[in-house]
Amino acid sequence: MSAENNVGASMEAIQYHYDVSNDFYRFFLDTEMSYSCALWYTGQESLDVAQQQKIDYHIDNLELNPAAASRVLDIGCGWGAVMRRVKQRYALSTVTGITLSDAQVQHIDTLNLTDITATLENWQDHQAAKGTYDGIISVGAFEHFATPEASQEEKIQGYRNFFTSCYQWLKPSGIISLQTIGAGNMKREDLHHFFATEIFPESDLPRLADIATASTFLFEIVSVRNDREMYANTLREWLKNLQGNKQTVVNTFGTDLFKKYEKYFSLLILAFDVYKSMDLYRIKLRKIDKPRQ
């Protein structure tokens, strides 16, 4: 399926957000550059530790065999934190990452990592033989797989296409570990205009029911957790780091960019913590080897 049939965000829309500057994101992210909700077990961990725990959580979900030469696909690989950790924990593994951010691919390429490859590619254009991967991780990409203009039917079909592709790429009983922001107690029209135009253009949020419907007869949902409060904690850490580097950020990137991200984090904290309108889903799905037709 070609990207022209995609009902999700275009490459231009993704690059509008993620290609601001790799250096800019270093001012508020953790040392591994994980730009998604962290995972706290005690609430007292540092951001670095909480992000590592999140990454390990998703890797553990894949149930990889440390004695086997496993292959893992990271859809929406960011700056490569998950990919590096998979290789660190499973020395025999080969990891492929896809992203629509040119800046992220360039960053990963400069690391010269063995058995780790990142490509500038829409998931719909990814070419892999049937049964290629032992596991798939996708963190913070699913939010971009539908646009606000898509009908509900188009939205579900787009998600269905994603799960169908993953199904074909995975080996028998292979696992997807998925993390996405979800539309909890909100309607599509409730999404703040600021987010739709200034932060994540051409992107929409799934409902848990959308994911369940789109994966039916393809994947068994093994586990679901809603870590809404943890995203509020993550955003507070990012906001604190951003404000702590205010003068350098303003001097380097200008006042407007600083204010935009300060507003972005502040509004999302309200959405996750005060209004409880957005959720954060971590979902483990296992391939059904003999699905009903």
Residue, then its C-alpha position, 0 to 999 in steps of 0.5 A: m500500500s502506498a503512502e498516498n492512501n494513508v489517512g494519517a499525518s504526512m511526512e511534512a506534518i511530522q517533520y514540522h514537529y520533530d525536525v525543529s532541531n535535535d539540539f532543541y529537544r536535548f534541552f528538556l528530554d532525558t539523556e537517551m532522548s525519549y520523547s514519550c511518556a515515561l514509566w514510574y514504579t515508585g514515583q521517586e525515580s529520575l526522568d532518566v530512570a523512568q524513561q529506561q523503565k518504559i523502554d525495558y517494559h516494551i522490550d520485555n513485552l516482546e518475550l525475546n529469546p536471548a539465545a536467538a538471533s531475533r529481529v525487531l521492528d521499531i515503528g516511529c523509532g525517534w532518536g533510537a533509544v529503544m533500538r539501542r536498548v534492544k541491542q544492548r540487552y539482546a546482543l544477537s538481535t538486529v533492529t530496524g527503525i522507521t520514522l518520518s523525521d529526517a533529523q532523527v535518521q541523521h542522528i541515528d546514522t551518526l552513531n554508527l551502530t552495529d545491526i541497527t538501521a533507521t530509515l526515512e519511511n512511512w510504515q505503509d511503504h515498509q517492505a519486509a517478507k512475511g514472518t520477518y520480525d520476532g517483535i514490533i515496538s511502536v511508541g508515540a507513533f499511533e497518534h499520527f495514523a489518522t487525521p482529524e478530517a478522516s471519517q470514523e470508518e476511514k480512521i478504523q480502516g487506517y488502523r486496520n491496515f496498520f495491524t494487517s501489515c504488522y500481522q504479515w511482518l510478524k513470525p507466529s505468535g509475534i508480539i506488538s508492544l504499543q504505546t499511544i496517547g488516547a482520546g479518553n473523556m474527550k470528543r474529536e472536536d474537543l482537541h485544542h486548536f493550538f495542538a492541531t495547528e501549532i504542535f501536531p498538524e494532521s494528527d488525531l487520537p485513537r480511542l481504546a475501542d478503535i484499537a480493539t476493533a481494528s485489531t480484531f481477528l488479527f491480534e489477541i490483546v494480552s494486556v492494557r494499562n492506562d498511565r495517564e498520571m505518568y504522562a502528566n509527571t513526564l510533562r512536568e519534568w519536560l516543562k521544568n527542564l525547558q524552563g530551567n534552560k530558558q535563557t539558552v533556548v531563547n538565545t538559540f531558538g528564539t522566544d516564540l519557540f520557547k513559549k510555544y513549547e511551554k504552552y504545549f506542555s502546560l496544556l497537556i498537563l491540564a488535559f492529563d491531570v486536571y481535566k482527565s480528558m486524555d489517556l496514555y495506553r500501553i498495550k501488548l498484542r499477540k498475533i493470532d496464528k489461526p484467526r477466524q475468517 
